[in-house]
């Protein structure tokens, strides 16, 4: 009887391990989706900020520099 209970407990523990792996996979996918959305949402803002900074440095330094996009 004790061996039977150990077998059931072992199977239950192994089944939960598989569920944990799926949960971690879903969590990683969610984090990746948030990162992609943040990059797309903030990409234009970051690009314009760098362009403005480059233009300001170029105009204040008097050096013939090029600001590329």
Secondary structure as GFF3:
##gff-version 3
##sequence-region A 1 69
A	DSSP	alpha_helix	2	61	.	.	.	ID=ss1
###
